[in-house]
Amino acid sequence: MSRDDELLRETVTHLEQALHRERELRREADGLLTGVGAAATARSLPEAESALLAALAPVFGYEAGAVLVPDRGAAYRAATATHATLAEVRLPGGGFVQRVVNGEVAAVFDVARVPDLQPLAQVPGVRAALLLPLRTSRGAAILMGVHARTAAFSPRQVTLARSFLRTVGPVLESLVAREREHQGSVAAARAAALEQSNAELQQRVEEIERQRGQILRLSAPVLRIWRDVLAVPLAGTLEEQQLAHVCEKLLEAIHDTRARVAILDMTGLETIEVSAAERLHGIFQAVRLLGVHCFVSGVRPIVADALVRHGTAPRAETFATVADALAAAVRRCGQAR
């Protein structure tokens, strides 16, 4: 195998890894936004906690879970659970549980090694646990996810949970304020609390929108995978706004690198909207206007059918895989030198 073949193989592997990482980041971001949305639309704090329990399972990967609330004698019982075996769990309020209640996210390697979690260790099929504090001015509940495998929860998930709690905390607090208002607070205090709650909620909504914009800007990275070759992996379901960011980044990269070939890899593209298809056609034209060859790779049958139906099929060289497109681009750049 020649050195160029080895470099080609390494480059394709790097591109596939970048595409996989992009998918994971989008999945996590979408899952956390779904969780915030579920909490924001709940009618009460208990309903919001139950909604979070269901919405966060795909993000953190727990197999079952429960929301624990304070019980008599400083213990914590399951207010809601996804599995009957967790519904009867009652944890003593020892030092470990109190650290969680006070705001610490905990990923437990093996519940059998933690004294406060001995009742949990008696539940069949429970070895690891992830505990998140849901703190409001009313008190603290614990969102607990469990898994049958030891060490099922990673430091990455703990960091993600801490970030998520900073976002969802004000949303839960707004529910507490609304419940207090519903229960008959003094009129003046009720109006002030509701106004402040709405303002905080609006700020969080705006922050979520800013985060969504950052996700758009970070999606579909422009990668320089050869001396004169750029590649853009497209994944998921493309929207027109996302493609506008892709076009802007790609044209800037072409100008900065003086690339001769741009590859748009659609291997991870699941479907495409009409407006996005038209925008994609515009990207092909813009790249050609800069004197750069545009290659397209990995088009799925459903995407090809949509592009043809919309009359926006790419007027560019197409290849079955990104490896084929990269090989053709390397040959073209070599001939041009």
Backbone as numpy.savetxt, mean C-alpha at the origin, in Angstrom:
# Nx Ny Nz CAx CAy CAz Cx Cy Cz
28.59 -18.21 -21.91 27.74 -17.01 -21.91 28.62 -15.76 -21.91
28.33 -14.84 -22.83 29.14 -13.62 -22.94 28.85 -12.67 -21.80
29.75 -11.68 -21.67 29.57 -10.67 -20.62 28.29 -9.87 -20.85
28.02 -9.56 -22.13 26.79 -8.80 -22.42 25.54 -9.60 -22.05
25.57 -10.92 -22.29 24.43 -11.76 -21.93 24.23 -11.78 -20.41
25.34 -11.84 -19.68 25.24 -11.82 -18.22 24.67 -10.49 -17.73
25.16 -9.39 -18.32 24.64 -8.08 -17.93 23.17 -7.95 -18.28
22.79 -8.51 -19.43 21.39 -8.47 -19.84 20.51 -9.23 -18.85
20.97 -10.42 -18.44 20.21 -11.22 -17.48 20.09 -10.49 -16.14
21.19 -9.88 -15.68 21.16 -9.15 -14.41 20.22 -7.96 -14.49
20.22 -7.28 -15.64 19.37 -6.11 -15.80 17.90 -6.50 -15.80
17.56 -7.58 -16.49 16.18 -8.05 -16.50 15.73 -8.45 -15.10
16.62 -9.12 -14.35 16.28 -9.50 -12.97 16.04 -8.27 -12.11
16.89 -7.24 -12.27 16.73 -6.00 -11.52 15.40 -5.34 -11.84
15.03 -5.35 -13.11 13.78 -4.73 -13.53 12.58 -5.48 -12.95
12.66 -6.81 -12.94 11.57 -7.60 -12.38 11.44 -7.37 -10.88
12.58 -7.24 -10.19 12.54 -6.97 -8.75 11.93 -5.60 -8.46
12.29 -4.61 -9.27 11.72 -3.27 -9.09 10.22 -3.28 -9.30
9.75 -4.04 -10.29 8.32 -4.14 -10.56 7.60 -4.81 -9.40
8.22 -5.88 -8.85 7.60 -6.58 -7.70 7.53 -5.67 -6.49
8.61 -4.90 -6.25 8.61 -4.00 -5.10 7.57 -2.90 -5.27
7.41 -2.42 -6.49 6.42 -1.39 -6.78 5.01 -1.91 -6.48
4.76 -3.15 -6.87 3.44 -3.74 -6.60 3.19 -3.85 -5.10
4.22 -4.27 -4.34 4.06 -4.41 -2.89 3.78 -3.06 -2.24
4.51 -2.02 -2.65 4.28 -0.69 -2.08 2.88 -0.18 -2.39
2.42 -0.39 -3.61 1.07 0.03 -3.98 0.03 -0.75 -3.18
0.27 -2.06 -2.99 -0.68 -2.86 -2.23 -0.76 -2.39 -0.78
0.39 -2.10 -0.17 0.40 -1.62 1.21 -0.31 -0.27 1.32
0.02 0.65 0.41 -0.58 1.98 0.46 -2.08 1.91 0.27
-2.53 1.12 -0.70 -3.97 0.98 -0.93 -4.66 0.36 0.28
-4.01 -0.62 0.91 -4.60 -1.26 2.08 -4.74 -0.30 3.25
-3.71 0.52 3.50 -3.77 1.48 4.59 -4.81 2.57 4.32
-4.90 3.03 3.08 -5.92 4.02 2.73 -7.31 3.43 2.90
-7.48 2.16 2.57 -8.76 1.50 2.78 -9.11 1.46 4.26
-8.11 1.18 5.10 -8.34 1.16 6.53 -8.77 2.51 7.07
-8.08 3.58 6.65 -8.46 4.93 7.09 -9.87 5.27 6.62
-10.17 4.92 5.37 -11.51 5.19 4.84 -12.59 4.44 5.60
-12.32 3.18 5.96 -13.30 2.39 6.71 -13.55 3.00 8.08
-12.49 3.46 8.74 -12.66 4.09 10.05 -13.40 5.42 9.94
-13.08 6.20 8.90 -13.69 7.52 8.75 -15.18 7.44 8.46
-15.64 6.37 7.81 -17.06 6.26 7.46 -17.87 5.47 8.48
-17.22 4.97 9.54 -17.95 4.23 10.57 -18.84 5.16 11.37
-19.91 4.61 11.93 -20.85 5.44 12.70 -20.50 5.50 14.18
-19.60 4.67 14.64 -19.21 4.68 16.05 -17.79 4.16 16.17
-17.20 4.37 17.35 -15.84 3.90 17.59 -15.74 2.38 17.54
-16.65 1.63 18.18 -16.56 0.16 18.06 -16.69 -0.32 16.62
-17.56 0.32 15.85 -17.71 -0.06 14.45 -16.44 0.22 13.67
-15.79 1.35 13.98 -14.52 1.69 13.31 -13.44 0.67 13.66
-13.37 0.26 14.92 -12.36 -0.72 15.34 -12.58 -2.06 14.64
-13.83 -2.48 14.51 -14.13 -3.73 13.79 -13.77 -3.62 12.31
-14.05 -2.44 11.72 -13.72 -2.23 10.31 -12.21 -2.28 10.10
-11.46 -1.69 11.02 -10.00 -1.74 10.92 -9.48 -3.16 11.03
-10.07 -3.95 11.91 -9.65 -5.34 12.09 -9.75 -6.11 10.77
-10.82 -5.87 10.02 -11.00 -6.56 8.74 -10.13 -5.96 7.65
-10.03 -4.62 7.61 -9.32 -3.96 6.52 -7.82 -4.16 6.57
-7.25 -4.31 7.77 -5.79 -4.39 7.91 -5.24 -5.81 7.79
-6.11 -6.81 7.77 -5.64 -8.19 7.67 -4.78 -8.44 6.42
-5.22 -7.96 5.23 -4.37 -8.20 4.05 -3.04 -7.44 4.11
-3.00 -6.31 4.80 -1.79 -5.50 4.87 -0.75 -6.15 5.78
-1.17 -6.58 6.97 -0.23 -7.12 7.95 -0.16 -8.65 7.93
-1.06 -9.29 7.23 -0.97 -10.73 7.02 -1.38 -11.59 8.19
-2.20 -11.08 9.13 -2.63 -11.98 10.20 -3.80 -12.84 9.74
-3.84 -14.07 10.29 -4.84 -15.05 9.89 -6.16 -14.85 10.62
-6.10 -14.36 11.83 -7.29 -14.09 12.62 -6.96 -12.93 13.55
-8.00 -12.33 14.13 -7.72 -11.18 14.99 -8.89 -10.84 15.88
-8.62 -9.91 16.79 -9.65 -9.47 17.72 -9.33 -8.05 18.17
-10.37 -7.33 18.58 -10.20 -6.03 19.22 -10.45 -6.23 20.70
-9.43 -5.95 21.52 -9.51 -6.13 22.97 -9.82 -4.80 23.63
-10.75 -4.81 24.57 -11.13 -3.60 25.30 -11.00 -3.87 26.79
-10.88 -2.79 27.60 -10.72 -2.97 29.06 -11.90 -3.72 29.67
-11.58 -4.60 30.57 -12.59 -5.36 31.31 -12.35 -5.13 32.79
-13.23 -5.63 33.62 -13.05 -5.44 35.07 -11.76 -6.14 35.53
-11.16 -5.60 36.53 -9.94 -6.18 37.08 -8.71 -5.91 36.24
-8.71 -4.82 35.45 -7.56 -4.39 34.66 -7.20 -5.37 33.55
-8.11 -6.28 33.22 -7.87 -7.23 32.13 -8.43 -6.67 30.83
-8.13 -7.36 29.73 -8.63 -6.97 28.41 -9.32 -8.17 27.77
-10.56 -7.96 27.32 -11.36 -9.01 26.70 -11.62 -8.66 25.24
-12.03 -9.67 24.48 -12.31 -9.47 23.06 -13.71 -8.88 22.89
-13.77 -7.66 22.36 -15.06 -7.04 22.06 -15.60 -7.55 20.73
-14.69 -7.83 19.80 -15.06 -8.43 18.52 -13.90 -9.29 18.06
-14.19 -10.36 17.36 -13.16 -11.29 16.92 -13.55 -11.89 15.58
-12.56 -12.23 14.78 -12.82 -12.84 13.48 -12.95 -14.36 13.57
-12.62 -14.91 14.72 -12.69 -16.36 14.90 -13.21 -16.66 16.30
-14.04 -17.69 16.40 -14.67 -18.01 17.68 -13.66 -18.34 18.76
-12.52 -18.92 18.40 -11.53 -19.30 19.42 -10.91 -18.08 20.10
-10.95 -16.92 19.44 -10.41 -15.70 20.04 -11.45 -14.92 20.84
-12.72 -15.24 20.66 -13.78 -14.47 21.31 -13.74 -14.58 22.83
-13.19 -15.69 23.35 -13.17 -15.91 24.80 -11.83 -15.51 25.42
-10.91 -14.98 24.64 -9.60 -14.61 25.18 -9.74 -13.43 26.14
-9.03 -13.52 27.26 -9.02 -12.44 28.26 -7.57 -12.33 28.76
-6.93 -11.21 28.42 -5.52 -11.01 28.77 -5.39 -10.20 30.05
-4.52 -10.63 30.96 -4.28 -9.83 32.18 -3.55 -8.54 31.82
-3.82 -7.50 32.55 -3.20 -6.21 32.26 -1.84 -6.05 32.89
-0.92 -6.94 32.55 0.43 -6.89 33.09 1.29 -5.85 32.40
2.60 -5.92 32.67 3.51 -4.91 32.14 3.56 -4.88 30.62
3.56 -6.07 29.99 3.62 -6.11 28.53 2.37 -5.49 27.92
1.20 -5.88 28.40 -0.05 -5.34 27.86 -0.12 -3.83 28.11
0.35 -3.37 29.25 0.32 -1.94 29.54 1.23 -1.15 28.60
2.35 -1.72 28.19 3.21 -1.02 27.23 2.49 -0.82 25.90
1.73 -1.84 25.50 0.94 -1.70 24.27 -0.14 -0.65 24.46
-0.84 -0.71 25.58 -1.90 0.26 25.85 -1.35 1.68 25.84
-0.12 1.85 26.31 0.49 3.18 26.37 1.05 3.66 25.03
0.92 2.84 23.99 1.29 3.33 22.67 2.34 2.53 21.92
2.79 1.41 22.46 3.85 0.62 21.81 3.24 -0.43 20.88
3.71 -0.46 19.62 3.34 -1.54 18.71 4.26 -2.73 18.99
3.68 -3.92 19.15 4.48 -5.09 19.53 4.25 -6.23 18.55
5.35 -6.79 18.05 5.31 -8.01 17.25 5.92 -9.12 18.10
5.15 -10.12 18.45 5.58 -11.16 19.37 6.02 -12.38 18.58
7.27 -12.78 18.75 7.86 -13.93 18.06 7.10 -15.22 18.40
6.89 -15.44 19.70 6.20 -16.65 20.17 5.40 -16.27 21.41
4.07 -16.34 21.34 3.23 -15.89 22.45 3.45 -16.73 23.70
3.92 -17.95 23.54 4.13 -18.81 24.70 5.24 -18.29 25.60
6.10 -17.41 25.08 7.22 -16.89 25.87 6.89 -15.59 26.61
5.69 -15.08 26.44 5.30 -13.82 27.09 4.24 -14.14 28.15
4.53 -13.87 29.44 3.58 -14.24 30.50 2.19 -13.65 30.30
2.10 -12.38 29.89 0.78 -11.76 29.71 -0.04 -12.42 28.62
0.62 -13.14 27.71 -0.08 -13.74 26.57 -0.31 -15.24 26.73
-0.17 -15.75 27.96 -0.40 -17.18 28.18 -1.82 -17.61 27.80
-2.86 -16.81 28.10 -4.21 -17.21 27.63 -4.28 -17.35 26.12
-3.53 -16.52 25.43 -3.50 -16.59 23.97 -2.75 -17.83 23.50
-1.72 -18.21 24.24 -0.93 -19.39 23.88 -1.74 -20.67 23.98
-2.85 -20.63 24.75 -3.70 -21.82 24.89 -4.65 -22.00 23.71
-4.75 -21.00 22.85 -5.65 -21.08 21.70 -4.97 -21.90 20.60
-5.60 -22.92 20.08 -4.97 -23.75 19.02 -4.65 -22.91 17.78
-3.48 -23.17 17.21 -3.11 -22.49 15.97 -2.65 -21.07 16.14
-2.27 -20.66 17.35 -1.77 -19.30 17.58 -0.36 -19.38 18.12
0.61 -18.84 17.36 2.00 -18.83 17.81 2.56 -17.41 17.88
2.29 -16.59 16.85 2.81 -15.22 16.81 1.65 -14.24 16.90
1.97 -13.01 17.33 0.92 -12.01 17.47 1.48 -10.62 17.15
0.61 -9.78 16.61 0.91 -8.37 16.35 -0.14 -7.55 17.09
0.31 -6.62 17.96 -0.61 -5.84 18.78 -0.43 -4.36 18.50
-1.55 -3.68 18.17 -1.55 -2.26 17.86 -2.45 -1.52 18.84
-1.97 -0.47 19.49 -2.83 0.29 20.40 -3.73 1.25 19.63
-5.03 1.22 19.91 -5.98 2.16 19.32 -6.38 3.14 20.42
-5.61 4.23 20.53 -5.76 5.15 21.65 -6.63 6.35 21.27
-7.59 6.66 22.15 -8.40 7.89 22.03 -8.55 8.48 23.41
-9.20 9.63 23.49 -9.43 10.26 24.79 -10.38 9.44 25.66
-11.07 8.48 25.06 -11.97 7.63 25.82 -11.21 6.51 26.51
-10.04 6.17 26.01 -9.27 5.07 26.56 -8.46 4.40 25.46
-8.08 3.17 25.68 -7.26 2.46 24.70 -7.80 1.06 24.49
-7.96 0.69 23.23 -8.25 -0.69 22.85 -7.00 -1.26 22.18
-6.97 -2.55 22.00 -5.83 -3.22 21.36 -6.33 -4.00 20.15
-5.80 -3.67 18.99 -6.09 -4.47 17.80 -5.02 -5.56 17.74
-5.46 -6.81 17.79 -4.53 -7.94 17.87 -4.73 -8.87 16.67
-3.66 -9.10 15.92 -3.68 -10.08 14.85 -2.79 -11.25 15.22
-3.20 -12.47 14.86 -2.44 -13.66 15.24 -2.14 -14.51 14.01
-1.13 -15.36 14.16 -0.71 -16.24 13.07 -0.25 -17.57 13.64
-0.40 -18.62 12.84 -0.03 -19.95 13.31 1.47 -20.20 13.24
2.21 -19.32 12.56 3.66 -19.51 12.41 4.41 -18.56 13.33
5.44 -19.04 13.99 6.26 -18.16 14.82 6.99 -17.15 13.93
7.29 -16.00 14.49 8.02 -14.94 13.78 7.32 -14.55 12.48
5.97 -14.53 12.51 5.22 -14.23 11.29 5.21 -12.74 10.97
5.52 -11.89 11.96 5.44 -10.45 11.76 6.84 -9.83 11.83
7.17 -9.03 10.84 8.52 -8.50 10.67 8.64 -7.08 11.21
9.89 -6.60 11.42 10.09 -5.19 11.80 9.49 -4.21 10.80
9.48 -4.59 9.52 8.87 -3.74 8.50 7.38 -3.52 8.79
6.68 -4.56 9.23 5.26 -4.42 9.55 5.05 -3.57 10.81
5.97 -3.66 11.75 5.88 -2.82 12.95 6.02 -1.34 12.57
7.00 -1.03 11.72 7.19 0.35 11.28 5.97 0.85 10.51
5.42 -0.01 9.66 4.22 0.35 8.90 3.05 0.62 9.84
2.93 -0.20 10.88 1.83 -0.03 11.84 1.96 1.30 12.59
3.17 1.66 12.99 3.37 2.93 13.70 2.97 4.11 12.83
3.37 4.08 11.57 3.02 5.15 10.64 1.51 5.23 10.46
0.86 4.08 10.33 -0.58 4.05 10.12 -1.32 4.61 11.33
-0.86 4.28 12.54 -1.54 4.75 13.75 -1.49 6.28 13.85
-0.39 6.89 13.38 -0.32 8.36 13.41 -1.37 8.98 12.50
-1.73 8.28 11.44 -2.75 8.81 10.51 -4.16 8.52 11.00
-4.40 7.31 11.49 -5.77 6.93 11.84 -6.18 7.44 13.22
-5.20 7.80 14.08 -5.54 8.27 15.43 -6.51 9.43 15.44
-6.25 10.53 14.70 -7.21 11.64 14.68 -8.57 11.25 14.12
-8.63 10.29 13.21 -9.92 9.85 12.67 -10.73 9.17 13.78
-10.09 8.32 14.57 -10.79 7.68 15.69 -11.22 8.70 16.73
-10.34 9.69 16.96 -10.69 10.72 17.94 -11.90 11.53 17.47
-12.02 11.74 16.16 -13.19 12.45 15.63 -14.47 11.67 15.87
-14.37 10.33 15.82 -15.55 9.51 16.12 -15.95 9.64 17.59
-14.94 9.68 18.45 -15.23 9.87 19.88 -15.95 11.20 20.11
-15.46 12.24 19.44 -16.09 13.56 19.59 -17.53 13.53 19.09
-17.75 12.82 17.97 -19.11 12.75 17.43 -20.04 11.97 18.35
-19.50 10.89 18.96 -20.33 10.12 19.89 -20.69 10.94 21.13
-19.72 11.70 21.61 -20.01 12.55 22.77 -21.07 13.59 22.43
-20.95 14.12 21.22 -21.96 15.10 20.77 -23.34 14.45 20.68
-23.38 13.21 20.19 -24.65 12.50 20.05 -25.26 12.18 21.41
-24.44 11.95 22.39 -24.92 11.59 23.72 -25.41 12.80 24.50
-25.30 13.97 23.97 -25.90 15.13 24.63 -24.97 16.01 25.43
-23.85 16.42 24.83 -22.97 17.36 25.50 -23.62 18.74 25.51
-23.04 19.64 26.27 -23.51 21.01 26.32 -23.41 21.61 24.92
-24.40 22.43 24.54 -24.51 22.89 23.16 -23.25 23.61 22.67
-22.71 24.51 23.45 -21.54 25.28 23.02 -20.33 24.37 22.87
-20.11 23.51 23.87 -18.98 22.59 23.81 -19.15 21.60 22.65
-20.41 21.21 22.41 -20.69 20.28 21.33 -20.34 20.89 19.97
-20.72 22.13 19.75 -20.43 22.78 18.47 -18.93 22.96 18.26
-18.22 23.38 19.35 -16.78 23.59 19.24 -16.05 22.28 18.95
-16.45 21.21 19.67 -15.79 19.92 19.47 -16.03 19.38 18.07
-17.26 19.56 17.57 -17.58 19.07 16.25 -16.81 19.84 15.17
-16.71 21.15 15.36 -15.97 21.96 14.41 -14.49 21.56 14.38
-13.91 21.37 15.56 -12.51 20.97 15.62 -12.31 19.58 15.02
-13.28 18.67 15.32 -13.19 17.32 14.77 -13.24 17.34 13.25
-14.15 18.14 12.71 -14.27 18.22 11.25 -13.01 18.81 10.63
-12.44 19.83 11.32 -11.22 20.45 10.80 -10.07 19.45 10.78
-9.94 18.68 11.87 -8.88 17.67 11.93 -9.10 16.58 10.88
-10.37 16.19 10.71 -10.67 15.17 9.72 -10.35 15.68 8.31
-10.68 16.95 8.06 -10.38 17.53 6.75 -8.88 17.57 6.50
-8.13 17.93 7.55 -6.67 17.94 7.42 -6.15 16.55 7.09
-6.72 15.54 7.72 -6.28 14.18 7.46 -6.66 13.75 6.04
-7.86 14.15 5.60 -8.26 13.84 4.23 -7.30 14.48 3.24
-6.93 15.75 3.51 -5.98 16.42 2.63 -4.61 15.74 2.67
-4.21 15.29 3.87 -2.93 14.58 3.99 -2.96 13.27 3.20
-4.11 12.56 3.27 -4.25 11.32 2.51 -4.15 11.60 1.02
-4.78 12.69 0.57 -4.70 13.05 -0.84 -3.27 13.39 -1.25
-2.54 14.07 -0.35 -1.14 14.37 -0.64 -0.33 13.08 -0.73
-0.62 12.15 0.17 0.07 10.87 0.13 -0.25 10.11 -1.15
-1.52 10.20 -1.59 -1.90 9.56 -2.84 -1.12 10.18 -4.01
-0.95 11.52 -3.96 -0.17 12.18 -4.99 1.28 11.74 -4.98
1.83 11.53 -3.76 3.21 11.05 -3.67 3.33 9.64 -4.23
2.32 8.81 -3.98 2.32 7.45 -4.52 2.33 7.50 -6.04
1.53 8.42 -6.60 1.51 8.56 -8.06 2.87 8.96 -8.60
3.51 9.91 -7.90 4.81 10.39 -8.38 5.88 9.31 -8.26
5.74 8.43 -7.26 6.74 7.39 -7.06 6.47 6.14 -7.90
5.25 6.04 -8.44 4.91 4.84 -9.21 5.55 4.89 -10.59
5.59 3.72 -11.24 6.17 3.57 -12.58 7.51 4.28 -12.69
8.54 3.82 -11.98 9.85 4.49 -12.01 10.50 4.40 -13.38
11.21 5.45 -13.76 11.97 5.44 -15.00 13.37 4.90 -14.68
13.72 3.77 -15.27 14.97 3.10 -14.95 15.93 3.18 -16.14
17.17 3.54 -15.88 18.19 3.51 -16.92 18.85 2.14 -16.86
18.47 1.24 -17.78 18.90 -0.14 -17.69 20.02 -0.48 -18.67
20.41 0.45 -19.51 21.54 0.28 -20.41 22.09 1.68 -20.71
23.21 1.73 -21.39 23.84 3.03 -21.62 22.87 4.05 -22.23
22.13 3.67 -23.27 21.24 4.60 -23.95 19.80 4.12 -23.92
19.46 3.29 -22.91 18.13 2.68 -22.86 17.46 2.98 -21.53
16.23 3.48 -21.62 15.40 3.70 -20.44 14.23 2.72 -20.47
13.73 2.35 -19.28 12.58 1.45 -19.19 11.63 1.96 -18.12
10.33 1.80 -18.39 9.30 2.19 -17.43 8.37 0.99 -17.22
8.42 0.33 -16.04 7.48 -0.77 -15.77 6.11 -0.22 -15.34
5.06 -0.60 -16.05 3.70 -0.17 -15.74 2.97 -1.33 -15.08
2.27 -1.04 -13.97 1.64 -2.13 -13.21 0.27 -1.70 -12.73
-0.55 -2.71 -12.41 -1.86 -2.44 -11.82 -2.87 -1.95 -12.83
-3.67 -0.98 -12.41 -4.68 -0.36 -13.26 -4.30 1.08 -13.46
-3.94 1.46 -14.65 -3.45 2.81 -14.91 -4.60 3.81 -15.02
-4.40 4.97 -14.42 -5.33 6.08 -14.55 -4.64 7.21 -15.32
-5.45 8.13 -15.85 -4.89 9.20 -16.66 -3.91 10.06 -15.87
-4.25 10.36 -14.60 -3.39 11.19 -13.78 -2.03 10.53 -13.56
-2.03 9.21 -13.35 -0.77 8.50 -13.15 0.08 8.55 -14.41
-0.56 8.37 -15.57 0.20 8.40 -16.82 0.76 9.78 -17.11
0.07 10.83 -16.66 0.61 12.18 -16.84 1.94 12.32 -16.11
2.04 11.75 -14.89 3.29 11.77 -14.15 4.35 10.92 -14.86
3.94 9.78 -15.39 4.87 8.92 -16.12 5.46 9.65 -17.31
4.59 10.32 -18.08 5.04 11.05 -19.27 6.04 12.14 -18.89
5.73 12.89 -17.85 6.61 13.98 -17.42 7.97 13.45 -17.00
7.98 12.38 -16.20 9.25 11.83 -15.73 10.06 11.23 -16.86
9.37 10.54 -17.79 10.07 9.90 -18.89 10.72 10.94 -19.81
9.98 12.00 -20.15 10.53 13.02 -21.05 11.71 13.73 -20.39
11.62 13.99 -19.09 12.73 14.62 -18.37 13.95 13.70 -18.38
13.73 12.40 -18.17 14.85 11.45 -18.14 15.50 11.33 -19.52
14.68 11.36 -20.58 15.23 11.32 -21.94 16.11 12.53 -22.19
15.65 13.70 -21.76 16.42 14.93 -21.95 17.73 14.89 -21.16
17.65 14.36 -19.92 18.83 14.37 -19.05 19.86 13.32 -19.48
19.41 12.15 -19.94 20.33 11.05 -20.24 20.69 10.94 -21.71
19.96 11.67 -22.57 20.17 11.56 -24.03 19.97 10.12 -24.49
18.97 9.47 -23.92 18.69 8.08 -24.29 18.21 8.00 -25.74
18.41 6.82 -26.32 18.00 6.60 -27.71 16.79 5.68 -27.81
16.56 4.88 -26.78 15.43 3.95 -26.79 14.71 4.03 -25.44
13.37 4.05 -25.48 12.56 3.99 -24.27 11.65 2.78 -24.36
11.69 1.94 -23.32 10.86 0.72 -23.28 9.75 0.91 -22.26
8.50 0.78 -22.71 7.35 0.79 -21.81 6.92 -0.67 -21.61
7.22 -1.20 -20.44 6.92 -2.61 -20.16 5.56 -2.72 -19.49
4.62 -3.43 -20.13 3.25 -3.56 -19.65 2.98 -4.94 -19.04
4.04 -5.64 -18.66 3.86 -6.98 -18.12 2.92 -6.99 -16.91
3.06 -6.00 -16.04 2.23 -5.96 -14.83 0.94 -5.17 -14.98
0.63 -4.71 -16.20 -0.56 -3.89 -16.43 -1.78 -4.80 -16.56
-2.78 -4.60 -15.67 -3.95 -5.47 -15.64 -5.06 -4.98 -16.54
-5.30 -3.68 -16.56 -6.33 -3.10 -17.42 -6.04 -1.62 -17.58
-6.77 -0.96 -18.47 -6.49 0.45 -18.75 -7.78 1.15 -19.12
-7.98 2.36 -18.60 -9.18 3.14 -18.89 -9.05 3.82 -20.25
-10.22 4.30 -20.77 -10.23 4.95 -22.08 -9.33 6.18 -22.07
-9.52 7.05 -21.06 -8.73 8.28 -21.00 -7.24 7.98 -20.84
-6.93 6.92 -20.06 -5.53 6.55 -19.87 -4.93 5.98 -21.16
-5.74 5.26 -21.94 -5.26 4.73 -23.21 -4.90 5.86 -24.17
-5.71 6.91 -24.18 -5.40 8.06 -25.03 -4.13 8.75 -24.55
-3.96 8.86 -23.25 -2.76 9.48 -22.69 -1.53 8.64 -23.04
-1.66 7.30 -22.99 -0.56 6.42 -23.34 -0.16 6.62 -24.79
-1.15 6.79 -25.66 -0.86 7.06 -27.07 -0.07 8.36 -27.19
-0.42 9.35 -26.38 0.30 10.63 -26.39 1.75 10.47 -25.96
2.02 9.54 -25.03 3.41 9.29 -24.60 4.22 8.75 -25.77
3.65 7.80 -26.53 4.35 7.28 -27.70 4.75 8.41 -28.65
3.81 9.31 -28.93 4.07 10.40 -29.86 5.14 11.35 -29.32
5.03 11.68 -28.01 5.98 12.62 -27.41 7.41 12.05 -27.45
7.54 10.76 -27.18 8.87 10.13 -27.21 9.46 10.19 -28.61
8.64 9.90 -29.62 9.13 9.94 -31.00 9.52 11.36 -31.42
8.78 12.38 -30.95 9.11 13.76 -31.28 10.49 14.15 -30.76
10.95 13.48 -29.72 12.29 13.75 -29.18 13.37 12.95 -29.91
12.96 12.23 -30.96 13.92 11.46 -31.73 14.34 10.16 -31.07
13.49 9.64 -30.19 13.82 8.43 -29.43 12.91 7.30 -29.90
13.48 6.12 -30.06 12.70 4.95 -30.43 11.89 4.47 -29.22
10.62 4.16 -29.45 9.75 3.69 -28.36 9.42 2.23 -28.57
9.80 1.38 -27.61 9.48 -0.04 -27.65 8.42 -0.34 -26.60
7.56 -1.29 -26.88 6.52 -1.72 -25.93 6.68 -3.23 -25.74
6.63 -3.68 -24.48 6.80 -5.10 -24.19 5.74 -5.59 -23.21
5.49 -6.91 -23.27 4.64 -7.58 -22.27 3.18 -7.20 -22.30
2.61 -6.86 -23.45 1.20 -6.47 -23.51 0.32 -7.70 -23.34
-0.56 -7.67 -22.36 -1.48 -8.78 -22.13 -2.62 -8.74 -23.15
-3.26 -9.89 -23.43 -4.37 -9.90 -24.39 -5.49 -8.94 -24.04
-5.87 -8.85 -22.76 -6.98 -7.97 -22.37 -6.61 -6.51 -22.58
-5.34 -6.16 -22.35 -4.90 -4.78 -22.57 -4.80 -4.49 -24.06
-4.29 -5.46 -24.83 -4.20 -5.28 -26.28 -5.59 -5.06 -26.88
-6.56 -5.84 -26.41 -7.93 -5.70 -26.91 -8.49 -4.32 -26.58
-8.22 -3.83 -25.36 -8.72 -2.51 -24.96 -8.08 -1.40 -25.81
-6.78 -1.50 -26.07 -6.11 -0.48 -26.87 -6.65 -0.45 -28.30
-6.92 -1.63 -28.86 -7.46 -1.69 -30.22 -8.87 -1.11 -30.25
-9.69 -1.49 -29.27 -11.07 -0.99 -29.23 -11.11 0.52 -29.08
-10.17 1.09 -28.32 -10.13 2.53 -28.11 -9.43 3.26 -29.25
-8.89 2.51 -30.21 -8.18 3.14 -31.32 -6.87 3.76 -30.91
-6.26 3.21 -29.85 -5.01 3.80 -29.34 -3.89 2.76 -29.32
-3.95 1.76 -30.20 -2.88 0.77 -30.26 -1.55 1.46 -30.55
-0.48 1.06 -29.87 0.80 1.76 -30.00 1.41 1.63 -31.40
1.81 2.77 -31.96 2.57 2.75 -33.20 4.05 2.69 -32.84
4.41 1.56 -32.31 5.77 1.36 -31.83 6.10 -0.12 -31.97
7.40 -0.43 -31.95 7.80 -1.82 -32.00 7.39 -2.52 -30.71
6.76 -3.68 -30.86 6.27 -4.41 -29.69 7.01 -5.73 -29.56
7.16 -6.17 -28.29 7.89 -7.40 -28.01 7.13 -8.19 -26.96
7.28 -9.50 -26.98 6.56 -10.36 -26.04 7.03 -10.15 -24.61
8.33 -9.94 -24.42 8.88 -9.79 -23.07 9.81 -8.59 -23.02
10.07 -8.12 -21.81 10.99 -7.00 -21.64 12.41 -7.41 -22.02
12.74 -8.71 -21.86 14.07 -9.18 -22.25 14.26 -9.06 -23.76
13.22 -9.39 -24.53 13.29 -9.25 -25.98 13.45 -7.79 -26.37
12.68 -6.91 -25.71 12.77 -5.49 -26.02 14.15 -4.94 -25.68
14.70 -5.35 -24.54 16.02 -4.86 -24.14 17.10 -5.33 -25.12
17.00 -6.60 -25.56 17.98 -7.11 -26.51 17.93 -6.32 -27.82
16.70 -6.01 -28.30 16.56 -5.24 -29.53 17.09 -3.81 -29.35
16.86 -3.26 -28.16 17.34 -1.90 -27.90 18.86 -1.85 -27.87
19.49 -2.85 -27.26 20.94 -2.90 -27.20 21.52 -3.03 -28.62
20.88 -3.87 -29.44 21.35 -4.00 -30.82 21.21 -2.68 -31.59
20.08 -2.00 -31.41 19.87 -0.74 -32.11 20.89 0.32 -31.68
21.13 0.41 -30.37 22.10 1.40 -29.90 23.50 1.05 -30.38
23.82 -0.26 -30.45 25.14 -0.66 -30.92 25.35 -0.33 -32.37
24.30 -0.47 -33.20 24.41 -0.16 -34.61 24.53 1.33 -34.85
23.93 2.13 -33.92 23.93 3.58 -34.11 25.26 4.20 -33.77
26.12 3.46 -33.05 27.40 4.05 -32.62 28.42 4.02 -33.75
